[in-house]
Amino acid sequence: HGELMADTVMDCAKHIPLKTGIYAAWVARMAEKHKKWVGLLVPKAVDEFRCALRSGHSTIAQLLLQFIINLGNYGVIGLAGVVDFLQDVLALSDGLRPAKGGDLGIFLMLSSLPFLSAASHANIDEKVNAMISKADAYLNSREARWKPLLRILKSEEIPDRLEALAGAVRSMKQTGWNSQSVLHVPGFEPNLQGGSSFSELAALGVSADEIRKNKIRFHVPLVSSRFL
């Protein structure tokens, strides 16, 4: 039933986001006796993430990326591979304007960072900081022409979804990468290289040029607040 189990894990990762860390921890425990099965699950997660991107299902892609991050937290895949994968995701925004899908890679990368455990972040903090700096550079040059339409009052300046996310990530950085809202299952340690018998995390294989040519768009960001 290995294939059915893998499909079930993927479905859970895509539809029950509050338990993503629990599923990743379970995969890490399965790896102790079923390394071959885990070695097949990791490429499946990457394939499904890639398919979600190409079909424009950004929310599914976001949840699968969080699952991949958690696999790194629990030592299933190496953090070095996780960083390379996140850099591929970030590169999806290279040279693209927001209206042409430029927000997509930045948003997916930033939205995954809060799911890094403090232990994982300590191992790759310099590379994480470099990715955050690249995202900040994009935001500083970004023309969000839709923002006046989101104002309740003319004088109000409300951050949109991407700007609010970037602010939250900066806040985590200032507080030592601690979060009270993200569950990290105890009893696991990340490492840079991951399990030696697992398949490596494959390259993303999707480029910013493909995002542009296929007209894959990220939905116009909503405001970070709501009407009461």
MOCORLIN-V172653 format. One record per helix or strand of 2 or more residues. SS is the DSSP state (H for helix, E for strand). FROM is the first residue (numbers start at 0). TO is the last residue. If there is no record, write none. Layout:
BEGIN
ss=[SS & SS]
from=[FROM & FROM]
to=[TO & TO]
END
This chain:
BEGIN
ss=[H & H & H & H & H & H & H & H & H & H & H]
from=[1 & 16 & 34 & 57 & 78 & 97 & 101 & 117 & 146 & 160 & 207]
to=[14 & 29 & 53 & 72 & 92 & 99 & 112 & 140 & 149 & 173 & 212]
END
